[in-house]
Amino acid sequence: MKDLVEYMVKALVDNPEQVKVSEVQGEQSVIYEVRVAPEDMGKVIGKQGRIARSIRTIVKAACVKSGKKAVVEILE
């Protein structure tokens, strides 16, 4: 799942080498922390948060099989 998030974000930004995705496991949830360059924040979030919402939706749909909740946090 971490690879999926990283792949999607790297396709959106101008500086793909600065994209870092870390995975924090919990009992019932998984948190994916996405770090991008400051100038790429707007590209990852999108207008009115549409791209960020789409990324979160895809990750949640992909995590249904595992039975865990998935949370995507976009950090600078």
Steps between C-alpha positions, in 0.01 A plus 500: 500500500788732580629447146160595355493828693858579403432422133193727486668792674822478295292519182352832614803698618791678330757365749429126532834438671380704801187289555518290814222270620515347847261242638385500863321180605230504763272226629208588276643761268798587285621857459694597189698820548585662168775762497558713191696812413325824605455609138319173419241522779243667276534232235441220750208671674334638185224756470273481804682182605368289214822317418572427869143371541543278194826354633332428834204333328723272292704398805188431709355287221824304467512436878154345520639147461732536798218618725699797626429869464744702296580865560712711266663810650673747272786676677751762393 
